[in-house]
Amino acid sequence: MTASLVTGLVSRRTSLVSLVAGLGVLSVPELAQAGRQMEEPLVDSVRSALSSAIANHAPPVPEFPDTESRLQYLRWLGGLSERLKRQKPDWNVRKEFLQTIWYESRRAGLDPALVLGLVQVESNFRKFAVSSVGARGYMQVMPFWTRVLGDGDAGKLFHMQTNLRFGCVILRHYLNRENGDLFLALGRYNGSRGKAPYPNAVFGAKRRWESVTS
């Protein structure tokens, strides 16, 4: 077989691989390398409280007690919008995403920078990310949570506000279970409680977003 023929075959094979890969991107959600949240029995009072938190479909519209608070939010939005431009080029998409992050994180009593760091680590801001174990969306929520706390429709986890709502409520639940220990709560969220790599990754990503959140 001549060198030119080998080169031609390799070239056609490479082109075919590229085409198949391209079709794969179009036909399946992007994969993410997330851990596994563990399904654990919940007492009725906890299940009821979490279900109520999930079911409250208030729109993610920030409210401010005074002008200074509103200006602080606008500075936060403008600063983070610039940093997020690579992942979300469209301004309206970025604005809606950041506004929902702000709303859902504060609603759950979480630092928006922490939630942004977690989203970065879990899905790198990909709405349709799916992990090898089936975790879905921005915050890589396991589908069993929709059965435990909702109507069982796991497809809803690809809806932005629903995913962020579930993720923030679940992280707050784990934080309460760990008596405020964020290191252990993040490990529980990832299914790697007590191990350092995941919490440290989230803490590291958090620093990227916190300088404009104060």
Buried (B, 14 or more C-beta within 10 A) or exposed (E): EEEEEEEEEEEEEEEEEEEEEEEEEEEEBEEBBBBBBEEEEBEEEEEEBBBEBBEEEEEBEBEEEEEEEEEBBEEBBEBBBEBBEEBBEEEEBBBBBBBBBBBBBBBBEBBBBBBBBBBBBBBBBBBBBBBEBBBBBBBBBBBBBBEBBBEEEBEBBBBBBBBBBBBBBBBBBBBEBBEEBBBBBBBBBBBBBEEEEBBEBBBEBBEBBBEBBE
